[in-house]
Amino acid sequence: MEEKKFDPNSLIGFILIFGILLWIMYQNKPSDAELAAEKAKKELVVKGSKAQENTAKINATTADVNDTLKLAQLQKTLGSFAYSATLPSAKDEFTTIENKLVKLTIANKGGYVVEATLKNFERTKKGSGQSVQLIKNNNAQFNLQLATVDNHTLNTKELYFEPTLTKNGEDQILTMKLKASENAYLAYKYVLKANDYMLDFDIQSQGLNTILKTAKPLQLEWAFKTYANEKSISYENRYTELYFEYEDGKKDYLGQGHDKTVTAEEVSYVAYKQHFFSSILLTSTPFKTTELYSNNLVNDANVDTTYTKQFKAVMPLAFKNGEIDQKMNWYYGPTDYKLLKSYDRHLEDIVALGWGIFGWINRYLFIPAYSFLSMFISQGWAIVLFTILVKLVMSPVTYKSFLSQAKMKVLRPEITEIGEKYKDEPMKKQQETMKLYNKAGVNPMAGCVPGLLQMPVFYALFQLFPALIQLRHKGFLWAEDLSSFDSVYKLPFHIPAYGDHISLFPILASIAIFFYMKMTTGDQQMATPQQEGMPDMAKMMKVMVYISPLMMLFFFNSYASGLSLYYFISNTITIGIMLVIKNYIIDSDKIHAEIQENKKKEPKKQSKFQQKLQEAMAQQEAMKAQQNKKK
């Protein structure tokens, strides 16, 4: 292998290149002035950074001072709850929870519902485009009065709550906290389920046993002014009432008066009922003592008003181990009998179906029957068919009444003869008349009993139709809404007790009542002779033939057209049944022959009532004879 030799030229080239690089670096070296400027620049950046830090520290210190001053000022009026006013939630903001049925808006201030909208119902009439709102524009308030150990009296409706909205499946959970500190607060908890009008509602406290005075219960106040949602405000107001359940199942209500106040023990729910809609507060642990207030806001001088009634309930919330833990429910929804009954909390009792036997007939007979019919046909035709069924069921009672009148009519000549024979002896005349009835096998009371049996049915139906929310905004023929009046003409003036419109169904019902009374009055006059010393019933009935239809016309002009439709159909059918019984069933000659045969038989054993009556008459006759002897 050939060895490499040292090349001097390469070394000289390397030295030359290195020298050139050193010379270039020397030429680019910053001058002393440039170095001084760069140093000053760096010092300025450092000083600016320190200045910014100092400014931030000053601003933070100022904010802390301001917050401290603000907190101190708030504590003078709010005590421990001043903390709640310093939170970001201390603003007039709102949280909404809703499902397919109801929409509820809850305010930060007060933590209570300030809007309650029913999505599937419209105000006044169908197609109005206005949803029914039970709560809006500050018509309802919910408040707890807090007494603190530092001698402050606070109202929760004036304080700000902090909202937290979460979900548990389809349930929406809104917790509103009124904070005295991060770990001490009063909480309202709302739980709205899917497809339900009923909410769970709890009031709970944590860490307030050292902040609030716990010797006395908190006072819960629920105030409410009911909005008018129907076409006729006077008619709606008639059915707007405050209901409550107390003492393990008892029910009562405040009616139509002004400034009515009652006190009840162990109250389990309070319901503000607005005819077809209700706002109800229920509690699992009954309120020990509750003060309830109702005031009527509608008067004859000014029926065109926004509100119908003003309600208020004041209830105590008792402390348990220094804290509040009250399980409750809210209901914002329709006053629907079947829906309210489904909750199994006795809420269906707020539906005005009548007391005693009248309510029993509606609950267990008429509501199931009508509900079944309305499943297959429209509400108007359901009323017509329901009326026909009722009249058919009552037709045996009607027949008994007519049969009794026919028998009395056959006996009328003999009763008149007895009256002439003993016209100067009233007691003797009564005794002989009773003997004739007994001998002929005729009971003079038989005509009254069927009429008495029909009265519960009549009154039950009078209560039923105004209570059926199914009729609301359902039309039939010319009536747009069977739950309200069927105006066919608007009057340019107002008639006292009648109104400013003309309803047609009440007119038809009045005409039917007139002809019905005309027919029955004639038969009663023929059947029953005037008794001496008694008022002339014939003359009275002649007057009633005209007064009753007129009363019907005035009374029902602003009532639900569904009720007037029932009375029109009912009386028309009754007239038809009367004509059939009179012309094709009852044979006066046959009845006369039967009575004559009965006279030949041994008189029937008198009833205890007849025996008592005859004994009383005999005693009175004996006393009268003794008085005459003394004279």
ZIURSUL-V760188 format. One record per residue. N is the residue number from 1. RES is the residue in one letter. PSI is psi in whole degrees, 0 to 359 (999 if undefined). D_FIRST is the distance of its C-alpha to the first C-alpha in Angstrom with 2 decimals. Layout:
n & res & psi & d_first
N & RES & PSI & D_FIRST
N & RES & PSI & D_FIRST
//
This chain:
n & res & psi & d_first
1 & M & 144 & 0.00
2 & E & 132 & 3.74
3 & E & 143 & 6.41
4 & K & 140 & 9.56
5 & K & 150 & 12.68
6 & F & 134 & 16.17
7 & D & 111 & 18.42
8 & P & 332 & 22.12
9 & N & 324 & 23.54
10 & S & 320 & 22.52
11 & L & 318 & 24.31
12 & I & 322 & 27.36
13 & G & 321 & 27.60
14 & F & 316 & 27.56
15 & I & 319 & 30.29
16 & L & 316 & 32.33
17 & I & 317 & 32.42
18 & F & 322 & 33.38
19 & G & 319 & 36.17
20 & I & 318 & 37.58
21 & L & 320 & 37.85
22 & L & 320 & 39.70
23 & W & 319 & 42.08
24 & I & 315 & 42.92
25 & M & 321 & 43.66
26 & Y & 320 & 45.90
27 & Q & 328 & 47.82
28 & N & 3 & 48.53
29 & K & 129 & 49.84
30 & P & 148 & 53.55
31 & S & 172 & 56.19
32 & D & 324 & 58.53
33 & A & 318 & 61.28
34 & E & 320 & 59.13
35 & L & 323 & 58.18
36 & A & 320 & 61.87
37 & A & 318 & 62.87
38 & E & 321 & 60.36
39 & K & 319 & 61.64
40 & A & 322 & 65.23
41 & K & 316 & 64.43
42 & K & 319 & 63.02
43 & E & 324 & 66.05
44 & L & 319 & 68.37
45 & V & 316 & 66.80
46 & V & 315 & 67.24
47 & K & 320 & 70.82
48 & G & 319 & 71.59
49 & S & 317 & 70.33
50 & K & 325 & 72.48
51 & A & 318 & 75.43
52 & Q & 318 & 75.13
53 & E & 318 & 75.03
54 & N & 319 & 78.09
55 & T & 315 & 79.92
56 & A & 318 & 79.24
57 & K & 321 & 80.50
58 & I & 315 & 83.61
59 & N & 317 & 84.32
60 & A & 318 & 83.88
61 & T & 319 & 86.18
62 & T & 317 & 88.75
63 & A & 317 & 88.60
64 & D & 320 & 89.08
65 & V & 315 & 92.05
66 & N & 315 & 93.53
67 & D & 321 & 93.07
68 & T & 316 & 94.59
69 & L & 317 & 97.55
70 & K & 315 & 97.94
71 & L & 320 & 97.79
72 & A & 319 & 100.33
73 & Q & 318 & 102.65
74 & L & 324 & 102.27
75 & Q & 334 & 102.95
76 & K & 327 & 106.31
77 & T & 330 & 107.43
78 & L & 352 & 105.22
79 & G & 226 & 104.57
80 & S & 334 & 101.73
81 & F & 7 & 101.43
82 & A & 333 & 100.27
83 & Y & 321 & 96.76
84 & S & 332 & 97.37
85 & A & 350 & 98.11
86 & T & 356 & 94.73
87 & L & 158 & 92.69
88 & P & 336 & 91.14
89 & S & 357 & 93.66
90 & A & 60 & 96.59
91 & K & 161 & 97.12
92 & D & 70 & 99.62
93 & E & 168 & 97.30
94 & F & 154 & 97.99
95 & T & 136 & 96.47
96 & T & 134 & 97.54
97 & I & 140 & 97.73
98 & E & 158 & 99.08
99 & N & 200 & 99.42
100 & K & 344 & 101.16
101 & L & 320 & 104.58
102 & V & 148 & 104.51
103 & K & 125 & 102.56
104 & L & 133 & 102.82
105 & T & 125 & 101.71
106 & I & 132 & 101.45
107 & A & 145 & 101.39
108 & N & 319 & 99.34
109 & K & 111 & 102.50
110 & G & 332 & 104.79
111 & G & 14 & 102.49
112 & Y & 172 & 105.15
113 & V & 123 & 105.62
114 & V & 350 & 106.57
115 & E & 130 & 106.44
116 & A & 111 & 107.33
117 & T & 130 & 107.23
118 & L & 114 & 108.34
119 & K & 331 & 106.23
120 & N & 13 & 108.47
121 & F & 141 & 111.79
122 & E & 150 & 113.14
123 & R & 150 & 115.72
124 & T & 297 & 119.23
125 & K & 162 & 118.79
126 & K & 133 & 116.38
127 & G & 8 & 113.97
128 & S & 336 & 114.40
129 & G & 3 & 110.64
130 & Q & 116 & 111.21
131 & S & 150 & 109.98
132 & V & 123 & 112.22
133 & Q & 111 & 111.06
134 & L & 327 & 112.76
135 & I & 129 & 111.05
136 & K & 162 & 110.18
137 & N & 40 & 110.96
138 & N & 33 & 111.54
139 & N & 353 & 114.47
140 & A & 144 & 113.24
141 & Q & 142 & 112.17
142 & F & 123 & 110.87
143 & N & 141 & 111.00
144 & L & 133 & 110.74
145 & Q & 120 & 112.38
146 & L & 127 & 110.29
147 & A & 115 & 111.87
148 & T & 161 & 109.28
149 & V & 340 & 109.67
150 & D & 25 & 109.21
151 & N & 40 & 112.38
152 & H & 141 & 110.97
153 & T & 114 & 112.50
154 & L & 150 & 109.97
155 & N & 125 & 110.20
156 & T & 333 & 107.16
157 & K & 345 & 108.06
158 & E & 359 & 107.17
159 & L & 159 & 103.83
160 & Y & 131 & 100.35
161 & F & 155 & 98.68
162 & E & 119 & 94.98
163 & P & 145 & 94.33
164 & T & 117 & 91.79
165 & L & 125 & 91.71
166 & T & 174 & 90.09
167 & K & 146 & 90.47
168 & N & 92 & 91.09
169 & G & 237 & 90.85
170 & E & 353 & 93.44
171 & D & 133 & 95.30
172 & Q & 128 & 94.89
173 & I & 117 & 95.17
174 & L & 120 & 95.96
175 & T & 123 & 96.23
176 & M & 120 & 97.84
177 & K & 127 & 97.48
178 & L & 108 & 99.56
179 & K & 135 & 97.45
180 & A & 338 & 98.61
181 & S & 183 & 95.03
182 & E & 331 & 91.95
183 & N & 6 & 93.40
184 & A & 121 & 97.14
185 & Y & 164 & 98.68
186 & L & 131 & 101.41
187 & A & 136 & 100.12
188 & Y & 127 & 101.66
189 & K & 116 & 99.88
190 & Y & 132 & 100.53
191 & V & 112 & 99.42
192 & L & 120 & 100.04
193 & K & 164 & 99.66
194 & A & 139 & 99.05
195 & N & 45 & 102.21
196 & D & 142 & 104.63
197 & Y & 345 & 107.06
198 & M & 132 & 107.07
199 & L & 148 & 104.61
200 & D & 141 & 103.88
201 & F & 118 & 104.49
202 & D & 144 & 103.94
203 & I & 119 & 104.68
204 & Q & 154 & 102.70
205 & S & 155 & 101.97
206 & Q & 128 & 99.37
207 & G & 19 & 99.52
208 & L & 2 & 102.75
209 & N & 340 & 104.98
210 & T & 358 & 104.50
211 & I & 322 & 104.80
212 & L & 152 & 107.85
213 & K & 121 & 111.33
214 & T & 4 & 111.65
215 & A & 327 & 115.26
216 & K & 151 & 116.49
217 & P & 156 & 115.02
218 & L & 148 & 113.25
219 & Q & 115 & 115.42
220 & L & 128 & 113.92
221 & E & 125 & 115.56
222 & W & 109 & 115.12
223 & A & 147 & 116.93
224 & F & 132 & 117.19
225 & K & 120 & 118.99
226 & T & 126 & 119.19
227 & Y & 147 & 118.37
228 & A & 127 & 120.64
229 & N & 359 & 118.78
230 & E & 168 & 121.67
231 & K & 318 & 123.90
232 & S & 108 & 127.05
233 & I & 325 & 126.43
234 & S & 322 & 129.90
235 & Y & 317 & 129.42
236 & E & 320 & 125.94
237 & N & 330 & 127.28
238 & R & 329 & 129.94
239 & Y & 12 & 127.24
240 & T & 115 & 124.95
241 & E & 162 & 125.46
242 & L & 117 & 123.86
243 & Y & 152 & 123.68
244 & F & 150 & 122.73
245 & E & 136 & 122.61
246 & Y & 163 & 123.80
247 & E & 56 & 125.00
248 & D & 54 & 123.18
249 & G & 350 & 124.01
250 & K & 146 & 126.92
251 & K & 147 & 126.66
252 & D & 173 & 128.28
253 & Y & 161 & 127.82
254 & L & 130 & 128.87
255 & G & 231 & 130.78
256 & Q & 2 & 131.95
257 & G & 176 & 133.43
258 & H & 137 & 132.42
259 & D & 57 & 130.82
260 & K & 131 & 131.03
261 & T & 134 & 129.44
262 & V & 159 & 129.33
263 & T & 131 & 127.69
264 & A & 152 & 126.35
265 & E & 148 & 124.95
266 & E & 57 & 121.90
267 & V & 129 & 120.70
268 & S & 340 & 117.98
269 & Y & 154 & 117.52
270 & V & 127 & 118.69
271 & A & 124 & 118.76
272 & Y & 98 & 119.33
273 & K & 128 & 120.61
274 & Q & 61 & 120.79
275 & H & 279 & 122.76
276 & F & 356 & 119.80
277 & F & 153 & 116.94
278 & S & 149 & 116.47
279 & S & 120 & 114.38
280 & I & 134 & 114.56
281 & L & 120 & 113.28
282 & L & 153 & 113.28
283 & T & 142 & 112.58
284 & S & 323 & 111.83
285 & T & 111 & 113.60
286 & P & 145 & 116.98
287 & F & 130 & 117.76
288 & K & 308 & 120.45
289 & T & 129 & 122.62
290 & T & 133 & 122.13
291 & E & 126 & 124.07
292 & L & 140 & 124.31
293 & Y & 139 & 125.52
294 & S & 140 & 126.47
295 & N & 130 & 127.86
296 & N & 124 & 128.97
297 & L & 357 & 127.64
298 & V & 132 & 129.50
299 & N & 165 & 133.08
300 & D & 330 & 135.56
301 & A & 333 & 135.41
302 & N & 83 & 131.64
303 & V & 345 & 130.15
304 & D & 80 & 127.34
305 & T & 166 & 124.96
306 & T & 323 & 121.32
307 & Y & 157 & 121.95
308 & T & 312 & 124.43
309 & K & 160 & 124.39
310 & Q & 125 & 122.91
311 & F & 155 & 121.85
312 & K & 141 & 120.59
313 & A & 133 & 119.82
314 & V & 119 & 119.22
315 & M & 144 & 117.73
316 & P & 139 & 116.60
317 & L & 112 & 113.10
318 & A & 145 & 113.37
319 & F & 145 & 110.65
320 & K & 113 & 109.23
321 & N & 38 & 107.67
322 & G & 2 & 107.42
323 & E & 165 & 105.60
324 & I & 134 & 106.59
325 & D & 87 & 105.70
326 & Q & 118 & 107.90
327 & K & 123 & 107.03
328 & M & 180 & 108.60
329 & N & 150 & 108.38
330 & W & 144 & 108.97
331 & Y & 121 & 110.44
332 & Y & 105 & 110.43
333 & G & 189 & 111.76
334 & P & 150 & 114.71
335 & T & 71 & 117.98
336 & D & 120 & 117.65
337 & Y & 310 & 119.74
338 & K & 320 & 117.47
339 & L & 313 & 114.27
340 & L & 323 & 115.74
341 & K & 330 & 117.11
342 & S & 339 & 113.66
343 & Y & 347 & 112.45
344 & D & 43 & 115.07
345 & R & 18 & 115.95
346 & H & 20 & 119.53
347 & L & 336 & 118.42
348 & E & 344 & 120.47
349 & D & 346 & 123.57
350 & I & 347 & 122.98
351 & V & 123 & 123.85
352 & A & 90 & 127.55
353 & L & 3 & 129.04
354 & G & 158 & 132.35
355 & W & 162 & 133.62
356 & G & 226 & 135.13
357 & I & 331 & 136.05
358 & F & 314 & 134.97
359 & G & 323 & 131.37
360 & W & 315 & 131.50
361 & I & 317 & 132.62
362 & N & 314 & 129.81
363 & R & 317 & 127.03
364 & Y & 350 & 127.90
365 & L & 299 & 129.68
366 & F & 317 & 129.24
367 & I & 312 & 125.57
368 & P & 318 & 124.31
369 & A & 313 & 126.63
370 & Y & 320 & 125.74
371 & S & 321 & 122.00
372 & F & 314 & 122.18
373 & L & 318 & 124.00
374 & S & 352 & 121.69
375 & M & 336 & 118.70
376 & F & 336 & 119.92
377 & I & 169 & 121.83
378 & S & 163 & 121.82
379 & Q & 320 & 123.35
380 & G & 312 & 126.47
381 & W & 332 & 127.30
382 & A & 321 & 126.48
383 & I & 316 & 129.24
384 & V & 310 & 131.67
385 & L & 321 & 130.97
386 & F & 318 & 130.96
387 & T & 318 & 134.36
388 & I & 316 & 135.79
389 & L & 317 & 134.64
390 & V & 316 & 136.16
391 & K & 324 & 139.47
392 & L & 319 & 139.54
393 & V & 324 & 138.96
394 & M & 356 & 141.73
395 & S & 324 & 144.12
396 & P & 322 & 146.06
397 & V & 318 & 146.77
398 & T & 319 & 147.92
399 & Y & 316 & 150.15
400 & K & 320 & 151.76
401 & S & 316 & 152.51
402 & F & 323 & 154.16
403 & L & 318 & 156.11
404 & S & 317 & 157.52
405 & Q & 322 & 158.54
406 & A & 319 & 160.24
407 & K & 317 & 162.25
408 & M & 324 & 163.33
409 & K & 321 & 164.32
410 & V & 323 & 166.58
411 & L & 352 & 168.22
412 & R & 315 & 168.76
413 & P & 319 & 172.42
414 & E & 323 & 173.41
415 & I & 322 & 171.57
416 & T & 322 & 173.41
417 & E & 317 & 176.68
418 & I & 320 & 176.06
419 & G & 320 & 175.25
420 & E & 321 & 178.55
421 & K & 322 & 180.51
422 & Y & 39 & 179.14
423 & K & 337 & 178.42
424 & D & 359 & 180.28
425 & E & 82 & 178.61
426 & P & 320 & 174.85
427 & M & 318 & 174.14
428 & K & 322 & 176.27
429 & K & 319 & 174.60
430 & Q & 318 & 171.18
431 & Q & 316 & 172.37
432 & E & 325 & 173.88
433 & T & 318 & 170.80
434 & M & 323 & 168.65
435 & K & 321 & 171.04
436 & L & 316 & 170.72
437 & Y & 315 & 166.93
438 & N & 319 & 167.06
439 & K & 322 & 169.65
440 & A & 353 & 167.77
441 & G & 34 & 164.46
442 & V & 133 & 162.84
443 & N & 112 & 160.54
444 & P & 340 & 160.77
445 & M & 351 & 157.43
446 & A & 331 & 155.64
447 & G & 337 & 154.99
448 & C & 325 & 153.37
449 & V & 313 & 150.98
450 & P & 322 & 148.88
451 & G & 320 & 148.59
452 & L & 323 & 147.40
453 & L & 331 & 144.85
454 & Q & 340 & 143.39
455 & M & 314 & 142.99
456 & P & 322 & 139.84
457 & V & 316 & 138.22
458 & F & 312 & 139.27
459 & Y & 322 & 137.88
460 & A & 316 & 134.68
461 & L & 327 & 133.88
462 & F & 327 & 134.76
463 & Q & 330 & 132.00
464 & L & 305 & 129.52
465 & F & 321 & 128.82
466 & P & 342 & 128.04
467 & A & 352 & 125.51
468 & L & 105 & 123.53
469 & I & 342 & 120.29
470 & Q & 335 & 119.76
471 & L & 346 & 122.37
472 & R & 125 & 120.47
473 & H & 24 & 119.57
474 & K & 126 & 120.76
475 & G & 160 & 123.12
476 & F & 124 & 126.11
477 & L & 238 & 128.29
478 & W & 350 & 128.84
479 & A & 124 & 127.66
480 & E & 333 & 124.10
481 & D & 111 & 123.82
482 & L & 348 & 125.95
483 & S & 358 & 125.26
484 & S & 181 & 126.93
485 & F & 152 & 129.97
486 & D & 73 & 130.23
487 & S & 129 & 131.33
488 & V & 349 & 132.73
489 & Y & 131 & 134.15
490 & K & 119 & 133.31
491 & L & 146 & 136.45
492 & P & 5 & 136.61
493 & F & 171 & 138.22
494 & H & 128 & 138.11
495 & I & 122 & 140.90
496 & P & 136 & 141.30
497 & A & 358 & 140.47
498 & Y & 309 & 139.42
499 & G & 193 & 136.52
500 & D & 25 & 135.43
501 & H & 166 & 134.70
502 & I & 121 & 136.47
503 & S & 137 & 135.01
504 & L & 320 & 136.21
505 & F & 320 & 135.79
506 & P & 326 & 138.14
507 & I & 314 & 140.74
508 & L & 319 & 140.53
509 & A & 321 & 140.69
510 & S & 320 & 143.73
511 & I & 317 & 145.52
512 & A & 319 & 144.84
513 & I & 321 & 146.13
514 & F & 310 & 149.27
515 & F & 325 & 150.21
516 & Y & 313 & 149.35
517 & M & 328 & 151.61
518 & K & 318 & 154.31
519 & M & 312 & 154.45
520 & T & 326 & 154.27
521 & T & 319 & 156.68
522 & G & 317 & 159.35
523 & D & 321 & 159.05
524 & Q & 323 & 159.15
525 & Q & 321 & 162.26
526 & M & 329 & 163.97
527 & A & 327 & 162.95
528 & T & 111 & 163.77
529 & P & 157 & 167.16
530 & Q & 135 & 167.50
531 & Q & 139 & 168.47
532 & E & 137 & 171.19
533 & G & 356 & 169.95
534 & M & 156 & 166.39
535 & P & 153 & 164.64
536 & D & 95 & 165.02
537 & M & 331 & 161.68
538 & A & 315 & 162.44
539 & K & 320 & 162.52
540 & M & 318 & 159.40
541 & M & 326 & 157.51
542 & K & 322 & 158.61
543 & V & 319 & 157.04
544 & M & 333 & 153.86
545 & V & 327 & 153.42
546 & Y & 327 & 152.60
547 & I & 317 & 151.05
548 & S & 311 & 148.42
549 & P & 324 & 146.77
550 & L & 320 & 146.86
551 & M & 319 & 145.15
552 & M & 317 & 142.55
553 & L & 316 & 141.95
554 & F & 317 & 141.39
555 & F & 322 & 139.58
556 & F & 3 & 137.00
557 & N & 328 & 136.31
558 & S & 9 & 133.20
559 & Y & 173 & 132.40
560 & A & 131 & 129.76
561 & S & 335 & 130.73
562 & G & 324 & 129.71
563 & L & 317 & 132.60
564 & S & 322 & 135.07
565 & L & 317 & 133.84
566 & Y & 312 & 134.59
567 & Y & 324 & 138.12
568 & F & 310 & 138.83
569 & I & 318 & 137.75
570 & S & 311 & 139.40
571 & N & 326 & 142.81
572 & T & 316 & 142.74
573 & I & 319 & 142.11
574 & T & 318 & 144.83
575 & I & 317 & 147.31
576 & G & 316 & 146.43
577 & I & 320 & 146.82
578 & M & 315 & 150.17
579 & L & 319 & 151.48
580 & V & 313 & 150.45
581 & I & 317 & 152.01
582 & K & 319 & 155.13
583 & N & 338 & 155.78
584 & Y & 347 & 154.39
585 & I & 309 & 154.19
586 & I & 125 & 157.00
587 & D & 109 & 160.48
588 & S & 321 & 163.16
589 & D & 318 & 165.97
590 & K & 318 & 164.15
591 & I & 320 & 163.46
592 & H & 318 & 167.16
593 & A & 320 & 168.21
594 & E & 321 & 165.83
595 & I & 319 & 167.25
596 & Q & 322 & 170.80
597 & E & 321 & 169.88
598 & N & 327 & 168.32
599 & K & 330 & 171.55
600 & K & 339 & 173.43
601 & K & 169 & 171.12
602 & E & 135 & 171.15
603 & P & 140 & 169.39
604 & K & 149 & 165.83
605 & K & 131 & 165.21
606 & Q & 147 & 164.37
607 & S & 163 & 160.98
608 & K & 323 & 160.78
609 & F & 316 & 160.23
610 & Q & 321 & 163.35
611 & Q & 314 & 165.36
612 & K & 317 & 164.32
613 & L & 317 & 165.08
614 & Q & 322 & 168.51
615 & E & 318 & 169.35
616 & A & 320 & 168.43
617 & M & 321 & 170.59
618 & A & 317 & 173.50
619 & Q & 319 & 173.25
620 & Q & 323 & 173.16
621 & E & 320 & 176.22
622 & A & 317 & 178.08
623 & M & 320 & 177.32
624 & K & 322 & 178.53
625 & A & 319 & 181.79
626 & Q & 319 & 182.41
627 & Q & 322 & 181.89
628 & N & 324 & 184.40
629 & K & 320 & 186.97
630 & K & 326 & 186.64
631 & K & 999 & 187.38
//
